[in-house]
Structures are given as structure tokens and as C-alpha cells.
Amino acid sequence: MDATRPPPERPDDEADDARAVDAASGGQVRCPYCHDALADGALAGTCERCGTAHHAGCFAEHGGCSTHGCGSTRASTAPVGAGPAALDFTPRTCGCCRRELPREALVARCTRCHTTLHVDCYDRMRACAPGAAGCGAAVEVLPHAQVVALEWQRVARSGALLCVLWAALWAIAWVRAHTFAEREVLTYAIAAGVAFFGLVALFARLRASRLAASAARPPRRVKAPDAKA
């Protein structure tokens, strides 16, 4: 065996190579597919599963992420050096220490009572409520932006439900009305209510979609501890 010949590259080293900074290229990250540097200003596709940056064309040519064992076919694109977009939402407060949760942090959220906590606070209490066993439901650890997106989704569902109920109740009144004038007023009332609740639901849905897209890392589920422990 030729001692001067470098050993074959192992598949497990590809993930390390993808995230390694190439000193010879001026501190730039290298694409794991073509191994060329991702120049400042180039359009990069960042894998939504493992976070590895590729050239956008390389990601498309490979048919997805080229990191060994990933297999994701989804990526978010942004120019290299642009930095992450600021997350525009009102941060929630921790249900234990009452401090504001960092915008970029992973937080713990109860799937039943929807209490949101710092992961450290949940780790310390082993419950979703301070001084009690909590509700005993499973707790998710997920990006703060995704927690707020879930709340907006609840608002969107509530708005859609109120829209249907408003239309149904006033439609019954419209059927029971005896004069044309009464029905005309009820028609305006139905249209105004449906438009208002419909716009609320639409706005909440769009807001939830934007925040969900900004949450880069997928959630992982944490099993709730035994309340009797």
C-alpha cells in the first residue's frame, strides 16, 4: 500500500467537512457536494433538517441534502453573509420564572395547557406548572417562533369557527324576519360579521405560516415525567 496516498474519505466525515471552515478559502464555509467555498453573496440553500449549507444549484442537482444520512429535500435559501432574518413577534414569558423567553431559544411547551417555559425551568421543576405536578401531559421542546405560530393557529381556528357561528345565528334570524327592511338589516349584519371574523382568521393564518417558516429547527417531543415521582 502506498504510504503517501491519503486514506479514502469516510462517509461520516462528510458532515464534518460540510460544516468545517476552509482556512485556505479565507474562512468561508465549503459546500459538501462540490467542495467549493460558498463565496460571500452567493445564494446558499440551508438544509431544514441538519442545517448544512450548500450552493442552491448543488442542492437541486443532488436532489436534496448531500450530508451523509440526512436525506432531506427541503432547504431555505438566502445570500451568504446576509445573516438570519429578524423574528418579528412578541416574545412569551416563562410560566415559572416570569421572565421573557429569548426569541431565538428553544422552549418547553405543554401540549395540553400550553404553558411555555424555559427548558431549564422545566428541567428543574419536572412539571409544566410551578409548585404543582402540572397537568401530566407531554411537553414539546421547540423553537420560540414555532410556539407563537401555534398560538396564531389557534386564533385562526377560533376566527373561522366564530365566522361560521355568526353566519348561522344571523341566518336563522333572517329566515324568521317578517319584513324586507328587517332582512336588509340582517343581511348587512351577516356580511359585516363574516368579513370581520374572516379577516381575523386569514391574518392569524398568514402570521402563523410566516412564524412557522422562520423556525429553522424541527421540534422534538419530550415525554412528561411521572407526576407521582
N, C-alpha and C positions, 0 to 999 in steps of 0.2 A: 504493500500500500504506500502511495506517495505521501511522505510526511509533510510536504509543503502544500498539499491540496487541502483546502478547508473542508471541514465536515459538512455533510448535507444539512440544509436548514430543516429544522423540525417544525411540524405544523403548529405546535404550541407556541413557537417563538413569533408567529405572525402577529398575534395580538399585541405582544410587547413591541415588535417593530413598528406597528401601526401607530402606537401612542408615543414611541420614542422620538426625541428631538434629534435631528441630524445636525451635528456640530459643523460638519463641512458645508452645509447649506445655509449658514448664518442663523441657526436656531429655529429653522422652520420645521413644521411637522410634515412627515412624509406620508403619501398615500399608500396604503397597504396593498393596493392592486398593481399599480405601475411602479411604485417605489420612488417616484419623483417627488420633489418638495412641493408642498402647497404654498405657492407664492402669495404674498400679501395682495389682496384684492381679487384673487381667483375665486370662482364660485365653488364652494365646497358643499358636499352633501354629508350631513352627520347622521349616522345610523340611530334610529329612535330606540333601538333595543340596547346596544352596547356603547353607544356614544362615539364610535370611531369615525373620524373624518376621512372622506375620500374626495377625489375630484368628482364633480357631479357626473361627468361623462363616464368615468370609470365605474361609478356605482351603477349607472344604467347599462353599461356594456357587460358588466359581470352579472347583471340581473338581480342585484341586491348586495348586501354587505359581504366583503371578502374575508372578514375576520373568521378564523377557524372556529367552527362550532356555533356561530351566531345564526346565520340563515335568514336574517330579517330582510324584507324587501321594501321597507319604508325608511325614508330619510327626510330630514328638514334641511333646506338649502339656505345658505347665507354667504356673503363675501367673507373671505378670510381676513381677520383683523377687525371686522365690524363689531364683534362682541355681541353678547346676548341682548335681545330687546328687553327693555324695562317692563316689568309686570305691573300693569295698571289695575290695581284693585285695593279695596280697603282690607288691611290685614285683620284676621280674627285674633281674639285674646285667648290665652290658655285658661281652661276651666279649673285649673288647680292654683297656679301662682298669679293669675290675672294679668300677667304681662303680655305684651303684644308679641305675636308669633312672627319670626322673620319671614319675609316674602319668599326667599329662595330655599327655605328649610323644608325638610321632610317632617311631617307632623303626624300625630296619632289621632284617629277619629273613630269614635264608637259607631258601629253600624246600626244600632238601634236608637239610642237617644241623641246621636250626632254631636256629643260633646267632643270638643277639639282640645288637644293637649300638646305640650312639648313632649317629645319622645322620652326625654329624661324624667319628666314628671310622671308619665305613665309607668316608666320602668321602676320608679321609686314607690309609687302607690299600689301598683298591680291592680288598678281599678280605673274606671272612667270617671269616677266622682270622688273628690277628697273626703276623707273621714268616713267612707262607707264602702261596701263591697261593690258598688256600681250595679249596673243592670245585668252584668254577666254575659253580655253579647260579645261577639268577636270584634277586634279592633284592627283597623287598617292603618298601615303606615304609608303615606303617600304625599306627593308634593302639596305645599300650601295652596298653590294656584288651583290644583285639582279639587281640593276641599271646597274652595269658594265656587268653583264651577258646578259641583254637585248641589250646592245651595241654590244657585241660579236655576238649575234644572228643576228643583222643587218649586221655585217661584213660577217657572214656565208651565209646569203641570197644573199648579193651582190656578193660574190665569186662564188656562184652557178650560178647566172644569167650571170656573165661575162664568166664563163666556157661555158655555152650554146651558148652565142652570138659569142664568139671566134670560137667555132667549126662550127657554122652555116656560118659565114662570110668566113672562110678559105675553108670550104667545097664547097661553091659556086665558089671560085677561083679555087679550084681543078678540078671541073667539066668543067670549061671553059679553063683549061690549054690544050695546044696542044701537048706537048712533054712529054715523060716519065721522063726526067730529072726535068722538072718543077713540075710534080706531085709528084716526090720523095721529092723535097724540101718542097713542101706544106704539104706533109704528116708529115714530121718532125716538121714543124711549128704548125700544128694542135695538134700533140701529146704533144709537149712542152707546149703550151698554156693551154691545157686541164689539164695536170699534175700540172702545177703551180697553176692555179685558183682552181683546185680541192683540192689540199693540203691546200691552204689558207682557203677554206670553211670548210674542215674537222678539221683543227686546231682550227678555230674560234668556230665551233660547240662543240668540246670537251671542250674548255675553258669555253664556256657558260654553259655547263652542270655541270662542276665542281663548278663554282661560284654559280649557282642556287641551287645546293645541299647544299652549305655551308650557305645559307641564312636560318636561323632557323625559323624565324617568317614569317607567311604569310602576304602579303600586304593587306592594307585596302584602299579603294578609298575615296578620299575627293572631294566633289563637288566644282567646281570652283565658286568663288564669282562673283556676278554681276559686270561686268566691268563698268557700269554706276553709281554704288554706290559710 
